[in-house]
Amino acid sequence: MLAHKGVIDDPYAFSMLSIGMKAAVATMACPPLTRRTNSPFFASLAARTLFFDQEVASALNGGIHQVVIIGAGYDSRAWRFARPTVRFFEVDHPATQEDKKRRAPGGGPSYVALDLETGSISESLSSAGFDSTRPVLFVVEGVTMYLDGSEVCGLLAALADEAAPGSRLAVNFAAPPGTGAAADRRRQRVLRLLGRLGGEPHRSSLDASEARGFVAGAGWQVDRATTLREIARELLWSTELRIDGINPEASAVAASQS
């Protein structure tokens, strides 16, 4: 929907949707349902996407030639940000990756099949050709809420161990239950219910004030700790998206290794 609205430049997203999701997008694009896509929920997704897009562009422009996307799902950055000298790795559950391969265009990333709860990210990346002696950008988008706090800390620490000097990290955290406006709290309850029904319960969250210290505690130098609402106010102020309804505790962090 965000690509359809022109908020996100992503010509690949629609092609990777299921038939049912394509029908849903087409339906939401028709008035008066289109107004629903201006909601704080879509605004927060737009802010999150643009935050990570900025971090990828900045890393590539800064000379980083490896990008590892953790829990990639149907992420399209390996195509949107493709450069001849840059290699993308996508780490995700094997079943998700097999489905994505059937939908995705040619080219793209090196797929690294891994269950984050049981496998070794170091061994999996090494087997896929990742070079731990060269700087890398790690992208951890929309993942941390599906792991418990100790698993998130362990994941970020493992990434720090794989990060050569000059490497970067971009990560976001879900807002705690009960925060935000009444409408957002209702959305949270629905999303948590859908997560449980879909076998992906939400297991962790952070207050925005905790995010900086949490990432630093996992071995990273924090360069920027912000919120999705602040990002939206910076980048989406000219759109019709209802940015002031974004939960103020939903956070994003950019960090590095010196």
C-alpha positions, 0 to 999 in steps of 0.5 A: 500500500505504501508503494501504491501511495507513492510514500515508498519507492518499491517496484518489487513489493507487489510482485512478491505478494500472494494472490490474496494479498494482491486482492487486499491491496487492490481493494484498499486502493479504492475510495473510501477505503483509501483513507484507512491507509493514512492511519498511524499503523501505516504511518509507522510502517512508512517511518520504519521502512524509510529509517532502514532505507536511509541506513542502507543508502548511507552504508553503501555510500560510505563504502560498505559492500556487505549487507546482512538482513536478519529475518528478511521476510519479503524484503526487497532491498537486495533489488532496490539497492543493488550495486555491482560491488555490493553483496546482500545476504538474507537470513530467515527461516527456510520455509519463508525463504523457499516461498520468497524464492518462488515469488521474487525476481531474478538476482537478489541476495544470497539466501541464508536459511536459519532458525534464529532460535536454534541455529548459529548465525556465525556458522550460517553466514560463513557458509554462505560466503560472508567475510567477517574481516570486512565491514558490514551493515546488519539490518534487523527490521521487524524482528526483535518483538518475536524474540524474548529479551535475552534472545535479542541481546544474544542476537545483537551481541553475536552480530557485534562479534561478526562485525569488523571495524567500520561495520554498522547496525540498524534495529527497531523495537516494538513499543510496550503493551499499553503505551500510545493512544487508545486506538494504538493500544487496540491495534497492539492487542489485535496484532498480538492476537494475530501473532499468536494465532499465526504462531509468531507471538510477540515476546519482547518490547522496549520503552524508547528510553531503554533502546540506546542502553540495550543496544550499547549493552550488546557491544555496539556504539550507538550513533542515533536512538530515535522513535518512529514518530520522530522519523515520520515528522522528519520525513513524512510531514508532507504526506496525508499519513497520520504521523502524530498517532504513531506510538511514541515508544516505538524506537529505532537505533543506528549503531556502529563498530569503531 
